[in-house]
Amino acid sequence: MSETVKFTIDGKECIGKKGQYIVDAAAENGVYIPVLCHMKDVIPAGSCRVCTVKANGRNMAACTSPVEEGMSIENNTAELLDIRKAIVEMLFVEGNHFCPACEKSGNCDLQALGYKYQMMVPRFPYVFERRNIDATTPKIFLERNRCIFCKRCVRMIKDAEGRSIFAFKGRGETLEINIDHKLAANMTDEMAQLAMDICPVGAILRKEVGFNEAIGTRKYDKKVIGSDIENNHQ
Amino acid sequence: MSKPIIATTSLAGCFGCHMSILDIDDRILQLIELVEFNKSPIDDIKTFTKQCDIGIIEGGCCNSENVHVLKEFRKNCKILISLGECAIMGGLPAMRNGIPVKECLEEAYWGGPTVGLNTEKIMPNDPELPMILDKVYPCHEIVKIDYYLPGCAPRADLIWAAVVALVTGDELNIPYELVKFD
């Protein structure tokens, strides 16, 4: 049995396993820390920073920092909530996020965080960068306007031989998500669905199934993101 | 005390936000008790006849006329509200942002599949037409905006709650379901 560690989040006493990332340990104790790039049991990327917490007085990404014995973690403070809201706003202005025209609207994690933090307008100016769409593979659209570079698809979507179907190309301003056309040609419907589901925005979309859920019945229409984690432990 | 005065306009929008204002249904009778309307498509008053308290802006700025009207609103209204995604972030018209205007116009008037009759390659150039801007601007990038009500269109209940709170001075508590970006 693995060693347990005791720590606190906003004063609440929590128990986790040694080496467990803060975000996962928090979830097991009924505390929601927002994530866009993190996925449980996948090697973390720490790229979006929306999970920033203050651990023992220092700002850290909760998805890459393990819990330690006696660690004092701040999560829902005014300062951290504003940092997270600023990150969400930055992601909104950096890409071209036209929610009314997006098939992922209502099921989008980025949008759901905008709702959670009541983002009425981003504090930053819009960039409106031109980005191209790749619609040449049989099962999915790659909508780069919405990509937030979380790398979930790169880390998660692989073929039977373990080869990544998605990859990053370029660096800095020229960075873009790309798809291996040969590997993508053999994607199953299940794989395409998984890729669409793990994408926290609407950058990966399955073809021929868009807008098939009525407004009001989608994931975040009535339910705040993270409420399932918080409610499981009440 | 006289009633607060409201003005509204639709810039580069689809009038969906104004439809959503009408979607308050019979509360429009209460609204008329609460406020007076000045320049607005709702009463068809074309120009400001007095200083207003609240200006509600639908749509972003895609041409010189939009900028002119928005600046008029700023001059004539104490409080300006950006209503809906187009006013807040440009919305669907801003999907052309990032594409050069020349490319957009050529596609619209020369290259598009329905413009085969335009063999002389005429581009609309009447001096009466407002100049198209290099991109579609959110309203707060042109003038100061005081409040934002997101949605496409913003829910009628959100508009109602916000206007009533503003007019009565009561605190505004917005339920989760009412703030949506689509």
Interface residues (C-beta under 8 A of the other chain):
Chain A: F92 N96 F98 C99 P100 A101 C102 S105 G106 Q111 G114 Y115 Q118 M119 M120 V121 P122 P125 Y126 F128 E129 R130 R131 I215 D221 K222 V224
Chain B: S82 E85 I88 M89 G90 G91 L92 A94 M95 N97 G98 I99 K135 P138 H140 E141 I145 Y147 Y148 L149 P150 C152 I174 Y176 E177 V179 K180 F181 D182
